[in-house]
Amino acid sequence: MKSPIRYFWIFLILFVGAELMAQQVLTQNRQAAMQFLQKAEMAKRGGNFNIAIDEYTAAIVTDPNYAEAYMKRALMLQQMGRYEESMRDHNKAIDLNPYSDVFYDQRARLQLLQSDYKGAITDLDQALLLSPYNDQLLDTRAVAQLQTNEFAGALADLNFLIEINPKDTLALLKRAITHMRLDNYEFAAEDINTALELNPYSELVYDVKGLFHLHFNELDLAYEAFDKAISLNTNFYLAYYNRSVVHKKRGNIEASMSDLNTAIALNQDFPNAFFNRAIANKLLGNEEAAVEDYSKAIAVKSDFTQALFNRGFSKSMLGDYAESLPDFDRAIESNPMDPTMWNVRANVKAFFGKYREALSDYDQAITLDPEFAEAYYNRGFTRILSYQTIQGCEDLEMAMKLGFRQAEEKIRYFCTGPK
């Protein structure tokens, strides 16, 4: 009779052998996948992005648990503008390796590109749990927090960065902007002056200094600062853009347009410049050119709500009712809680005789803002035009009660008079 101990040792040998064989297979797969990764990197350096994608995919097929391969492909897809596919690979890489601060940082950067600042902050929080003193992570999180108006958090991160490096000019400028957003103007001025002492030839310092003066409508000082920034760096598109704002405030639309043209020539991916040039074109009476620039702004930033809204309004002014409504629809879809947008879309519908649809939009505007006097006025007049005189007069009276004086004339003409 064979000893049970003997059977145990036979089982143990077989088990260990199977484990070693499985480990050997995994090692071989990883080595093969790494070779595909090397080929992908070579293709990437040569500008052959599609070939690089194929090689990254081969690495993943060879070793489906290779987190680095997913991340490499994610970054390649991101560079190609294929953000949705890139996000799937980022997610998979983090699923396979949830302990990499680099992976969370990379996914946060993709989210920033897509204006998902909340998602980026969540990932940066996780990255900082893994790497608490990483200054780049803190800086990126501060920028994201500024975008979401989380000023206290941004200030805390920037304070820490400046504490460990008091000569960090960029951190000082970001903190100055944060202080400005918090109405801490004295602290903002101190940070700007400190940055100027540390780096007196920085165009960025003078640009922020100009923004500080612009906030107080100190146009001469703002112009001087922006002009200095441009003299230090003639390719600094932001300074041209900001100087154009000074020109506009001074009423010099042609000079504003000239600076915007320069800013756009230097950076074709700057939606705000196209947007402001559209407004300048509108002020100059060129509605068609305004529509074209709004379109360029939207091409760069598809969710640019105000550009969509303004383009819709300009199209309606040109009589393109059918073309204007999709823009209003997209703008409202992006920002459904803005009563002004509902009111303006209703105005366009009413202008073209779509009274029932207009009234529905006015209802929504008033639901969002029960003291929206202009919406009551517009709804009242539209109700009168659609033979709902009693309800229309009630709306006009409410508009006048809320301070919309234009309602008084309509009440005298269409109604029995204010009650």
C-alpha positions as a printed Julia matrix, in Angstrom:
419×3 Matrix{Float64}:
   0.0     0.0     0.0
   1.41    3.37   -1.1
   1.95    5.87    1.64
  -0.37    8.95    1.73
   2.74   11.04    2.26
   4.11    9.77   -1.03
   0.93   10.81   -2.84
   1.17   14.22   -1.21
   4.7    14.73   -2.49
   3.69   13.63   -5.99
   0.77   16.12   -5.92
   3.05   18.88   -4.63
   5.61   18.23   -7.38
   2.9    18.3   -10.05
   1.37   21.49   -8.58
   4.68   23.3    -8.38
   5.55   22.12  -11.89
   2.26   23.48  -13.25
   2.83   26.78  -11.47
   6.33   27.05  -12.9
   5.06   26.25  -16.41
   2.29   28.86  -16.11
   4.77   31.43  -14.87
   7.09   30.59  -17.74
   4.27   31.13  -20.24
   3.42   34.49  -18.65
   7.07   35.51  -18.78
   7.33   34.51  -22.41
   4.15   36.41  -23.26
   5.4    39.52  -21.49
   8.74   39.35  -23.3
   7.0    38.98  -26.66
   4.65   41.86  -25.8
   7.63   44.05  -24.9
   9.1    43.4   -28.34
   5.85   44.59  -29.94
   6.03   47.66  -27.69
   9.53   48.44  -28.92
   8.35   48.21  -32.53
   5.46   50.51  -31.69
   7.79   53.1   -30.17
   9.99   53.01  -33.28
   6.95   53.49  -35.52
   5.77   56.37  -33.33
   9.14   58.12  -33.55
   8.96   57.75  -37.32
   5.52   59.35  -37.42
   3.81   56.11  -38.45
   0.98   56.39  -35.94
  -1.34   53.76  -37.41
   1.47   51.2   -37.49
   2.28   52.11  -33.88
  -1.35   51.47  -32.92
  -1.2    48.05  -34.61
   1.97   47.14  -32.71
   0.52   48.3   -29.38
  -2.56   46.19  -30.11
  -0.38   43.18  -30.88
   1.33   43.65  -27.49
  -2.06   43.71  -25.76
  -3.31   40.62  -27.6
  -0.1    38.81  -26.67
  -0.32   39.85  -23.02
  -3.82   41.08  -22.07
  -2.64   41.92  -18.54
   0.11   44.29  -19.69
  -1.05   47.61  -18.2
   1.82   49.56  -19.73
   0.76   48.49  -23.23
  -2.75   49.81  -22.67
  -1.35   53.09  -21.38
   1.03   53.47  -24.32
  -1.81   52.88  -26.77
  -4.02   55.27  -24.81
  -1.45   58.06  -25.15
  -1.06   57.36  -28.86
  -4.82   57.46  -29.42
  -4.98   60.66  -27.4
  -2.31   62.24  -29.59
  -4.38   61.27  -32.63
  -7.47   62.95  -31.16
  -9.31   59.65  -30.64
 -10.31   60.55  -27.09
 -13.09   58.03  -26.52
 -10.88   55.07  -27.47
  -8.04   56.57  -25.48
 -10.22   56.8   -22.37
 -11.13   53.11  -22.64
  -7.45   52.21  -22.66
  -6.7    54.56  -19.75
  -9.47   52.9   -17.76
  -8.16   49.41  -18.54
  -4.58   50.35  -17.62
  -5.76   51.64  -14.24
  -7.93   48.55  -13.69
  -4.83   46.42  -14.19
  -2.58   48.67  -12.12
  -4.53   50.88   -9.68
  -1.36   51.81   -7.78
   0.34   53.96  -10.41
   0.24   57.7    -9.75
   1.49   58.19  -13.32
  -1.55   56.39  -14.76
  -3.99   58.57  -12.78
  -2.06   61.67  -13.83
  -2.21   60.67  -17.5
  -5.96   60.02  -17.36
  -6.45   63.36  -15.61
  -4.65   65.11  -18.46
  -6.99   63.51  -20.99
  -9.95   64.66  -18.9
  -8.55   68.2   -18.87
  -8.37   68.1   -22.67
 -12.07   67.22  -22.68
 -12.89   69.94  -20.11
 -13.88   67.28  -17.56
 -12.27   69.16  -14.69
 -14.19   67.32  -11.96
 -13.02   63.96  -13.3
  -9.46   65.26  -13.55
  -9.51   66.45   -9.94
 -10.76   63.05   -8.77
  -7.87   61.3   -10.55
  -5.33   63.84   -9.33
  -6.59   63.33   -5.77
  -5.92   59.61   -6.18
  -2.5    60.23   -7.72
  -1.57   62.49   -4.8
  -2.58   59.8    -2.32
   0.07   57.64   -3.99
   2.59   60.48   -4.39
   1.69   63.18   -1.83
   4.54   65.62   -2.51
   4.58   65.55   -6.3
   4.73   69.22   -7.27
   3.55   68.62  -10.85
   0.42   66.85   -9.62
  -0.29   69.65   -7.16
   0.16   72.26   -9.87
  -2.15   70.45  -12.3
  -4.79   70.01   -9.61
  -4.61   73.71   -8.75
  -5.24   74.6   -12.4
  -8.2    72.2   -12.57
  -9.62   73.62   -9.34
  -9.39   77.13  -10.77
 -11.48   75.94  -13.72
 -14.18   74.62  -11.37
 -14.09   77.69   -9.09
 -12.75   75.61   -6.2
 -10.55   78.49   -5.14
  -9.88   77.34   -1.58
  -8.44   74.06   -2.83
  -6.4    75.78   -5.54
  -5.05   78.25   -2.99
  -4.04   75.44   -0.61
  -2.11   73.63   -3.37
  -0.42   76.82   -4.58
   0.51   77.83   -1.03
   2.22   74.47   -0.58
   4.09   74.8    -3.89
   5.3    78.3    -3.02
   6.28   77.18    0.49
   8.62   74.55   -0.91
   9.84   76.86   -3.7
   9.34   80.56   -2.92
  10.89   81.51   -6.28
   8.33   79.6    -8.36
   7.16   82.48  -10.58
   4.39   80.51  -12.28
   2.94   79.4    -8.95
   3.02   83.0    -7.73
   1.13   84.16  -10.81
  -1.46   81.41  -10.45
  -1.89   82.31   -6.81
  -2.29   85.96   -7.79
  -5.1    84.98  -10.18
  -6.68   82.87   -7.43
  -6.54   85.8    -5.02
  -8.18   87.99   -7.65
 -11.01   85.48   -8.02
 -11.42   85.58   -4.24
 -11.36   89.41   -4.24
  -8.12   89.36   -2.23
  -6.63   92.13   -4.37
  -3.93   93.19   -1.91
  -2.52   89.66   -1.79
  -2.8    89.4    -5.58
  -0.78   92.6    -6.01
   1.89   91.29   -3.6
   2.27   88.06   -5.59
   2.5    89.95   -8.89
   5.15   92.31   -7.52
   7.13   89.4    -6.09
   6.98   87.6    -9.44
   8.12   90.79  -11.18
  11.1    91.11   -8.84
  12.05   87.48   -9.44
  11.6    87.64  -13.2
  11.49   91.22  -14.54
  11.71   90.06  -18.16
   8.82   87.61  -18.13
   5.99   88.31  -20.55
   3.7    86.17  -18.37
   4.25   88.42  -15.36
   3.35   91.54  -17.33
   0.32   89.8   -18.83
  -1.06   88.94  -15.37
  -0.2    92.48  -14.22
  -2.27   93.75  -17.15
  -5.19   91.54  -16.16
  -4.98   92.94  -12.63
  -5.28   96.51  -13.9
  -7.95   95.53  -16.42
 -10.09   94.21  -13.58
 -10.13   97.69  -12.06
 -10.72   99.25  -15.49
  -7.33  100.97  -15.27
  -7.04  100.89  -19.03
  -3.82  102.9   -19.43
  -1.93  100.72  -16.94
  -3.41   97.54  -18.43
  -2.43   98.62  -21.95
   1.09   99.45  -20.77
   1.49   96.01  -19.18
   0.16   94.09  -22.2
   2.3    96.21  -24.51
   5.36   95.37  -22.41
   4.51   91.65  -22.58
   4.35   91.87  -26.38
   7.66   93.73  -26.56
   9.26   90.91  -24.55
   7.72   88.21  -26.75
   6.19   89.24  -30.07
   4.71   85.74  -30.46
   2.79   85.85  -27.18
  -0.74   85.49  -28.51
  -2.45   85.89  -25.13
  -1.06   89.4   -24.7
  -2.42   90.43  -28.1
  -5.79   88.98  -27.13
  -5.82   90.8   -23.8
  -4.68   94.07  -25.38
  -7.57   93.73  -27.84
  -9.92   93.86  -24.84
  -8.4    97.19  -23.79
  -8.91   98.55  -27.31
 -12.53   97.41  -27.27
 -13.17   99.05  -23.89
 -11.73  102.25  -25.31
 -14.13  101.98  -28.24
 -11.39  101.36  -30.81
 -12.88   98.33  -32.56
 -10.48   98.46  -35.52
  -7.43   98.27  -33.22
  -9.11   95.48  -31.25
  -9.7    93.59  -34.49
  -6.05   94.03  -35.48
  -4.81   92.48  -32.22
  -7.31   89.64  -32.52
  -6.11   88.94  -36.05
  -2.56   88.7   -34.75
  -3.57   86.45  -31.85
  -5.39   84.12  -34.26
  -2.47   84.08  -36.71
  -0.22   82.99  -33.83
  -2.65   80.37  -32.48
  -5.41   78.87  -34.62
  -6.63   76.76  -31.69
  -7.71   79.66  -29.47
 -11.55   79.71  -29.49
 -11.89   82.86  -27.37
 -10.04   84.92  -29.99
 -12.45   83.79  -32.72
 -15.36   84.52  -30.38
 -14.2    88.05  -29.59
 -13.45   88.73  -33.26
 -16.99   87.62  -34.05
 -18.29   90.2   -31.58
 -16.05   92.85  -33.15
 -17.38   91.95  -36.6
 -20.91   92.24  -35.26
 -20.15   95.69  -33.83
 -18.79   96.69  -37.23
 -22.05   95.54  -38.82
 -20.61   92.45  -40.5
 -23.04   89.77  -39.28
 -21.94   87.18  -41.85
 -18.29   87.48  -40.77
 -19.46   87.13  -37.17
 -21.22   83.86  -38.01
 -18.04   82.61  -39.69
 -15.92   83.4   -36.62
 -18.44   81.86  -34.23
 -18.23   78.74  -36.38
 -14.45   78.71  -36.11
 -14.68   79.04  -32.33
 -17.1    76.11  -32.22
 -14.85   74.05  -34.49
 -12.09   74.38  -31.9
 -14.38   73.92  -28.9
 -17.54   72.04  -29.78
 -19.23   72.74  -26.42
 -18.62   76.52  -26.56
 -22.11   77.37  -25.35
 -21.94   81.14  -25.73
 -20.56   80.84  -29.26
 -23.39   78.49  -30.21
 -25.92   80.85  -28.67
 -24.47   83.94  -30.37
 -24.19   82.19  -33.73
 -27.82   81.2   -33.49
 -28.77   84.8   -32.75
 -26.67   86.12  -35.65
 -28.2    83.59  -38.02
 -31.67   84.66  -36.92
 -30.71   88.29  -37.62
 -29.74   87.19  -41.12
 -33.15   85.54  -41.51
 -31.83   81.97  -41.29
 -34.5    80.73  -38.9
 -34.04   77.06  -39.8
 -30.28   77.35  -39.36
 -30.43   79.29  -36.1
 -32.59   76.9   -34.08
 -30.11   73.96  -34.01
 -27.53   76.3   -32.49
 -29.97   77.42  -29.81
 -30.89   73.78  -29.19
 -27.25   72.78  -28.68
 -26.58   75.79  -26.45
 -29.56   74.98  -24.24
 -28.61   71.31  -24.14
 -25.16   72.32  -22.84
 -26.58   74.8   -20.32
 -30.26   74.01  -19.66
 -30.41   76.04  -16.44
 -29.8    79.41  -18.11
 -33.17   81.2   -18.4
 -31.73   83.8   -20.8
 -31.13   81.17  -23.45
 -34.7    79.88  -23.23
 -35.97   83.45  -23.49
 -33.92   84.29  -26.59
 -34.82   81.03  -28.37
 -38.45   81.83  -27.61
 -38.0    85.31  -29.11
 -36.7    83.81  -32.34
 -39.57   81.34  -32.5
 -42.09   84.1   -31.82
 -40.53   86.34  -34.47
 -41.13   83.63  -37.05
 -44.69   82.99  -35.86
 -44.04   79.78  -33.91
 -46.09   81.08  -30.97
 -46.91   77.77  -29.29
 -43.26   76.69  -29.23
 -42.21   80.16  -28.11
 -44.66   80.13  -25.2
 -43.27   76.78  -24.06
 -39.76   78.27  -23.96
 -40.94   81.39  -22.12
 -42.61   79.08  -19.57
 -39.29   77.34  -19.0
 -37.4    80.63  -18.66
 -39.87   81.83  -16.02
 -39.77   78.49  -14.2
 -35.99   78.86  -13.92
 -36.25   82.51  -12.88
 -39.68   83.49  -11.48
 -38.62   87.16  -11.42
 -37.43   87.29  -15.04
 -39.3    90.47  -16.0
 -38.3    90.44  -19.67
 -39.57   86.87  -20.09
 -42.95   87.88  -18.63
 -43.06   90.82  -21.03
 -42.18   88.63  -24.02
 -44.61   85.9   -23.03
 -47.35   88.46  -22.47
 -46.92   90.04  -25.88
 -46.72   86.6   -27.54
 -49.91   85.52  -25.77
 -51.68   88.64  -27.05
 -50.48   87.87  -30.58
 -51.89   84.33  -30.22
 -55.28   85.7   -29.01
 -54.74   84.96  -25.3
 -55.34   88.56  -24.31
 -56.3    88.07  -20.65
 -53.28   85.92  -19.83
 -51.08   88.19  -21.92
 -52.14   91.29  -20.02
 -51.49   89.49  -16.73
 -47.95   88.79  -17.88
 -47.43   92.39  -18.96
 -48.62   93.63  -15.58
 -46.24   91.23  -13.84
 -43.38   92.47  -16.05
 -44.18   96.08  -15.1
 -44.44   95.13  -11.43
 -40.94   93.61  -11.69
 -39.6    96.87  -13.15
 -39.79   96.3   -16.91
 -41.02   99.77  -17.91
 -41.6    98.93  -21.6
 -44.62   96.91  -20.49
 -46.56  100.03  -19.57
 -47.07  101.14  -23.18
 -48.26   97.67  -24.25
 -50.69   97.57  -21.33
 -52.2   100.92  -22.33
 -52.55   99.79  -25.93
 -53.73   96.19  -25.55
 -55.23   96.01  -22.06
 -57.68   97.97  -19.98
 -54.81   99.43  -18.0
 -52.8    98.36  -14.96
 -54.82   97.11  -12.05
